[in-house]
C-alpha cells in the first residue's frame, strides 16, 4: 500500500511541476517597456475597411489588398520622457484577424505631425491609416501616440531623436508582452515606417535599434516624406522667406525650448505678437489650422532679423548643433537594414530634396541597400501612394 501511495505522491508532484513549467511568464520587461493595460476598442471587417478607405481616406478600395479584418486595442505602457523620468504612454495595436494562426511580422509606425492630444490611434484608430493598411495585410501593427499625446498630458518635444526612438522601442517591448498574453504568434521580422514627422522618427527608431538594442533586428524600413535634416529644412525656409505651414516651424522652435530648457529663446528669436502663440498653443488643445492662423507665413514678420541673419550666417551655433544632434544625417551612421525612401515630387511642406540628401549621406557612409522613389503630388497629395507602396515593398520581404 505504501508503495502505491509513494507512486501517487510522485505523480502529483511531477504533475504540479509540469503545470508550473507550462504556465507562460508574459512579464517580459520591468518598468520601461512593460504593459500597463490593453483594451479592445474597435473591430473592422474587410467590408468596413473597404468603405473606410473610400469614404474617409479617398482611396480606391480596388487598389488595396484587404486580406483580413482587424481588432484594434488601446494600450498603455511604461516609457520615458525628455528628462528620462518614467512615464505612462499610450498607443494602439492593430491585430489582424487570421484564420490560419500563422506567425505574423511586426510593423512599427511613427505618427505624422500632430498637435492635438487626443487625435491619436489609441483614441481614434483612423488617425493611423498605416496601422490599418498594414494589419489588413497580416502585419501585427503597433502605433505609438507619442510623448505628450493620448494619456500623456506633458507638452511634447517635437522632432527629438531620443524621445521619438525610445518611446517607440518601449511600445515594441510592450507589444511582445501583449502578444504573449493574447496567444498571438509573432515571427522575428520587424518592419518600420512613418509619414512626415513619422518618417523622421522611423529613422530615429531604426538607428537606435541598430546601435543600442541588439535584441531586435530591423527587416526593412520605409521612411516617407520626412524632415531628415531639420537644420537644412530650416535654412531653406528662411532663405525662401515664405512658408505656408508656420505651425511646423513654431513646433520646432517649441521643441528646442522643451528639449533644452532655454526658455529665453523665443524672446531672442520671435517677433511680437507671435511669441505667445508659440509658447502656449502647443499644449495639445489646438489644431494645425488654429496655430497657422495665429502665426505668420512671412518669415521676416514672424522671426527677428538678428536671428535670421545669425542662422543663415555664422551665428546660432548652439541651436544649429541641437538640430544636428536630432538627425542621423551628421553622425556617420551606416544602417544595416534596407531602406526605401519615398516622397512627393511637389512637396513644399517637407521639401523633396531632403529625401535625396538623406539617401546620399547614407550611401556615402557605406550603406548599400538604399532606394528612393518619388510620387506625383505635394505633401498631402502623395501620402496615399507612399503609404500603399511602402506596404507593397514590405510584402517582398514578408514571410
C-alpha positions as a printed Julia matrix, in Angstrom:
399×3 Matrix{Float64}:
   0.0    0.0     0.0
   2.84   2.37    0.93
   4.41   1.64   -2.43
   1.27   2.75   -4.29
   0.92   5.88   -2.12
   4.51   6.82   -2.92
   3.86   6.42   -6.64
   0.73   8.62   -6.39
   2.62  11.34   -4.45
   5.45  11.34   -7.0
   2.93  11.56   -9.86
   1.16  14.51   -8.21
   4.44  16.35   -7.64
   5.5   15.79  -11.24
   2.09  16.94  -12.48
   2.36  20.16  -10.45
   5.85  20.78  -11.77
   4.66  20.2   -15.35
   1.81  22.67  -14.87
   4.17  25.27  -13.43
   6.55  24.83  -16.37
   3.72  25.13  -18.86
   2.49  28.44  -17.46
   3.76  31.32  -19.57
   5.55  34.21  -17.99
   4.46  37.19  -20.05
   6.07  39.81  -17.82
   8.96  40.22  -20.23
  10.13  43.67  -19.13
  10.29  45.53  -15.84
   9.45  49.21  -15.78
  10.35  50.57  -19.27
   8.59  48.56  -21.95
   6.16  46.88  -19.56
   2.48  46.71  -20.48
   0.16  48.54  -18.09
  -3.21  47.86  -19.76
  -4.82  46.81  -23.02
  -8.43  47.12  -24.14
 -10.05  46.2   -27.42
 -11.76  49.35  -28.66
 -12.61  48.81  -32.34
 -13.25  46.0   -34.8
 -13.14  46.32  -38.58
 -14.42  43.75  -41.06
 -12.97  43.57  -44.55
 -16.1   45.29  -45.83
 -15.84  48.16  -43.34
 -12.15  48.63  -44.22
 -13.07  48.96  -47.91
 -15.77  51.5   -47.04
 -13.39  53.41  -44.78
 -10.71  53.55  -47.48
 -13.12  55.16  -49.93
 -15.13  57.48  -47.69
 -12.52  58.55  -45.13
  -9.17  58.34  -46.93
 -10.31  58.84  -50.53
  -8.52  55.69  -51.68
  -9.93  53.41  -54.38
 -10.59  50.22  -52.44
  -9.95  48.14  -55.56
  -6.29  49.18  -55.36
  -5.95  47.69  -51.88
  -5.16  44.14  -50.84
  -7.63  43.66  -47.98
  -6.87  40.16  -46.71
  -8.49  40.15  -43.28
 -10.4   42.07  -40.64
  -8.75  43.93  -37.75
  -9.14  44.17  -33.99
  -7.74  47.39  -32.53
  -6.52  47.62  -28.93
  -5.77  50.77  -26.98
  -2.72  50.1   -24.81
  -0.86  51.9   -22.04
   2.81  51.14  -21.39
   5.78  52.5   -19.45
   8.42  54.6   -21.16
  10.44  57.79  -20.6
  10.15  61.48  -21.44
  12.82  64.05  -22.35
  14.02  64.15  -18.73
  14.46  60.33  -18.62
  11.83  60.01  -15.91
   9.45  57.04  -16.09
   6.06  57.89  -17.59
   2.98  56.08  -18.86
   2.32  56.47  -22.58
  -0.37  55.15  -24.9
  -0.62  53.66  -28.34
  -2.65  51.32  -30.5
  -2.09  47.75  -31.61
  -3.85  46.71  -34.82
  -4.22  42.92  -34.76
  -5.08  41.02  -37.96
  -7.96  38.57  -37.6
  -6.45  35.49  -39.21
  -7.91  32.03  -39.75
  -4.68  30.1   -40.11
  -2.87  31.17  -36.92
   0.28  31.89  -38.91
   3.05  33.76  -37.07
   2.94  37.43  -38.04
   5.6   40.06  -38.68
   5.58  43.26  -36.62
   5.13  46.67  -38.22
   6.14  49.67  -36.08
   4.69  53.01  -37.23
   5.59  56.59  -36.36
   2.9   59.27  -36.17
   2.81  62.17  -38.62
   2.89  65.74  -37.26
   0.07  66.24  -34.8
  -0.64  68.99  -32.25
  -3.87  67.65  -30.73
  -3.56  65.44  -27.66
  -6.4   63.08  -28.49
  -6.09  62.93  -32.28
  -4.17  59.68  -31.92
  -4.6   55.98  -32.78
  -5.3   54.88  -29.19
  -8.41  57.08  -29.26
  -9.3   57.13  -32.97
  -7.69  54.29  -34.98
  -8.5   56.04  -38.26
  -5.83  58.64  -37.43
  -3.35  55.82  -38.03
  -4.03  54.79  -41.66
  -0.74  52.87  -41.91
  -1.85  50.72  -38.98
  -4.98  49.76  -40.9
  -3.11  49.27  -44.2
  -0.56  47.02  -42.55
  -2.85  45.0   -40.33
  -5.33  44.24  -43.14
  -2.41  42.54  -44.92
  -1.35  40.43  -41.96
   1.09  42.69  -40.09
   0.9   42.98  -36.31
   0.91  46.78  -36.41
   1.92  48.91  -33.44
   1.44  52.66  -33.39
   2.75  54.88  -30.58
   0.74  58.02  -29.78
   3.96  59.72  -28.72
   5.1   61.64  -25.68
   2.62  64.4   -24.87
  -0.33  62.7   -26.56
  -3.06  60.26  -25.54
  -2.74  59.51  -21.82
   0.38  61.68  -21.62
  -0.54  65.3   -20.89
   3.0   66.71  -20.83
   3.83  69.06  -23.68
   5.65  67.2   -26.47
   9.19  67.72  -27.69
   8.89  67.87  -31.47
  11.48  66.13  -33.71
  13.52  64.92  -30.75
  15.55  61.9   -31.8
  15.87  60.25  -28.4
  12.21  60.64  -27.37
  10.99  59.6   -30.84
  13.06  56.42  -30.77
  12.78  55.34  -27.15
   9.0   55.74  -26.86
   8.52  53.56  -29.95
  11.02  50.96  -28.77
   9.25  50.72  -25.42
   5.94  50.12  -27.24
   7.68  47.4   -29.26
   8.66  45.74  -25.98
   5.16  46.11  -24.54
   3.68  44.63  -27.72
   5.66  41.43  -27.08
   4.01  41.15  -23.67
   0.62  41.86  -25.23
   1.14  39.15  -27.87
   2.21  36.66  -25.21
  -0.84  37.35  -23.04
  -3.2   37.02  -26.01
  -1.6   33.91  -27.57
  -0.61  35.8   -30.71
   2.23  34.2   -32.63
   4.85  36.6   -33.97
   7.82  35.83  -36.17
  11.17  37.64  -35.98
  10.5   40.12  -38.77
  10.32  43.79  -37.81
   9.32  46.47  -40.32
   9.21  50.2   -39.63
   7.69  53.2   -41.38
   6.02  56.56  -40.86
   4.89  59.61  -42.81
   6.11  63.22  -42.39
   7.26  63.52  -38.74
   6.71  59.75  -38.7
   9.27  59.46  -41.5
  11.69  61.37  -39.31
  11.11  59.26  -36.22
  11.18  55.96  -38.09
  14.81  56.8   -38.89
  15.46  57.56  -35.21
  13.8   54.26  -34.27
  15.9   52.37  -36.85
  19.17  53.95  -35.73
  18.54  53.33  -32.02
  17.54  49.7   -32.68
  20.75  49.0   -34.59
  23.04  50.87  -32.22
  21.52  50.19  -28.79
  19.03  47.3   -28.9
  20.66  44.18  -30.36
  17.73  42.01  -29.23
  15.76  43.44  -32.18
  16.61  43.38  -35.87
  15.03  45.66  -38.47
  13.94  43.72  -41.57
  13.21  46.79  -43.73
  12.44  50.47  -43.26
  10.28  52.78  -45.43
  10.62  56.42  -44.34
   8.01  58.58  -46.05
   8.31  62.36  -46.66
  10.28  63.05  -43.5
  12.28  66.13  -42.39
  15.52  64.15  -42.06
  17.66  67.28  -41.58
  15.68  69.87  -39.65
  18.66  72.24  -39.84
  18.71  72.23  -43.65
  14.93  72.39  -43.77
  15.03  75.48  -41.55
  17.72  77.03  -43.73
  15.58  76.53  -46.85
  12.51  78.03  -45.18
  14.44  81.09  -44.02
  16.02  81.62  -47.45
  12.71  81.33  -49.29
  11.1   83.81  -46.92
   7.57  82.37  -47.18
   6.37  79.16  -45.54
   2.68  78.32  -45.69
   2.72  75.89  -42.74
   4.27  78.01  -39.97
   2.88  75.71  -37.28
   5.65  73.24  -38.22
   8.24  75.94  -37.65
   6.7   77.06  -34.38
   6.58  73.44  -33.21
  10.29  73.01  -33.99
  11.16  76.16  -32.01
   8.97  74.96  -29.15
  10.68  71.57  -29.33
  14.07  73.22  -28.85
  12.85  75.06  -25.75
  11.31  71.9   -24.36
  14.37  69.82  -25.17
  16.97  72.22  -23.76
  15.21  74.34  -21.13
  16.3   77.53  -22.95
  13.1   79.43  -22.12
  14.53  82.77  -23.27
  14.93  81.6   -26.89
  11.57  82.93  -28.04
  12.44  86.39  -26.75
  15.62  86.31  -28.83
  14.09  84.79  -31.96
  10.41  85.65  -32.4
   8.7   88.96  -33.07
   5.61  90.11  -31.23
   2.77  89.16  -31.24
   3.86  85.63  -32.2
   5.8   84.6   -29.1
   2.7   83.92  -27.04
   1.06  81.56  -29.6
   4.26  79.5   -29.88
   4.61  79.41  -26.11
   1.02  78.4   -25.38
  -0.67  76.78  -28.37
   1.28  73.5   -28.44
  -0.43  72.25  -25.3
  -2.48  69.6   -27.13
  -5.69  71.64  -27.37
  -5.12  73.37  -30.73
  -5.04  72.03  -34.27
  -2.79  72.98  -37.17
  -5.24  75.47  -38.7
  -5.68  77.37  -35.43
  -1.93  77.63  -34.9
  -1.28  78.62  -38.51
  -3.84  81.41  -38.2
  -2.15  82.7   -35.05
   1.28  82.83  -36.7
   2.52  84.37  -39.98
   3.81  82.71  -43.13
   6.16  85.61  -43.95
   9.37  84.66  -42.17
  10.69  88.21  -41.76
   7.46  89.14  -39.99
   7.42  86.05  -37.77
  11.1   85.98  -36.78
  13.62  88.61  -35.75
  16.19  89.8   -38.28
  19.05  89.2   -35.85
  18.04  85.56  -35.52
  17.67  85.03  -39.27
  21.0   86.72  -40.01
  22.7   84.61  -37.38
  21.18  81.33  -38.53
  21.94  81.97  -42.2
  25.43  83.19  -41.27
  27.9   82.0   -38.66
  25.69  82.57  -35.62
  23.2   80.5   -33.61
  25.75  77.71  -33.21
  24.04  76.24  -30.15
  20.7   75.95  -31.96
  22.37  74.56  -35.09
  24.17  71.91  -33.06
  20.92  70.95  -31.35
  19.28  70.47  -34.76
  22.24  68.41  -35.98
  22.07  66.21  -32.88
  18.45  65.32  -33.69
  19.31  63.86  -37.12
  21.17  60.81  -38.42
  22.5   62.96  -41.27
  25.54  64.2   -39.34
  26.81  61.32  -37.2
  28.19  58.8   -39.71
  25.62  56.05  -39.13
  25.68  53.17  -41.62
  22.35  51.3   -41.47
  22.39  47.54  -41.97
  18.74  47.0   -42.96
  17.38  48.04  -46.37
  15.79  51.48  -46.55
  13.36  52.72  -49.21
  12.71  56.46  -49.01
   9.5   57.7   -50.67
   8.44  61.33  -51.17
   6.09  63.57  -53.17
   7.75  65.35  -56.11
   5.99  68.64  -55.4
   6.29  68.63  -51.62
   6.93  72.18  -50.37
   5.92  71.42  -46.78
   8.68  68.88  -46.15
  10.97  69.51  -49.08
  11.56  66.73  -51.61
  15.34  67.28  -51.67
  15.56  66.08  -48.05
  14.94  62.52  -49.28
  17.79  62.7   -51.8
  20.09  64.27  -49.22
  19.34  61.52  -46.7
  19.95  58.76  -49.25
  23.2   60.35  -50.47
  24.58  60.69  -46.95
  23.78  57.08  -46.0
  25.35  55.78  -49.21
  28.48  57.85  -48.56
  28.6   56.27  -45.08
  28.78  52.85  -46.74
  25.14  51.75  -46.75
  24.43  49.51  -49.73
  20.66  48.92  -49.57
  19.21  52.4   -50.1
  16.41  53.22  -52.56
  14.44  56.37  -53.34
  11.12  56.74  -55.16
   9.22  59.93  -55.96
   5.47  60.11  -56.48
   3.28  62.76  -58.03
   1.79  65.25  -55.61
   2.56  67.56  -52.72
   2.85  66.65  -49.03
  -0.81  65.65  -48.7
  -1.35  64.52  -52.28
   1.44  61.94  -52.31
   0.64  60.46  -48.9
  -1.66  57.65  -50.08
   0.75  56.46  -52.78
   3.68  56.46  -50.36
   1.76  54.52  -47.71
   0.36  51.93  -50.12
   3.62  51.4   -51.99
   5.62  51.07  -48.78
   3.44  48.08  -47.83
   3.85  46.62  -51.3
   7.61  46.87  -50.83
   7.46  45.3   -47.37
   5.48  42.41  -48.87
   8.53  41.46  -50.96
  10.3   40.61  -47.67
   7.33  39.28  -45.7
   7.45  35.66  -44.6
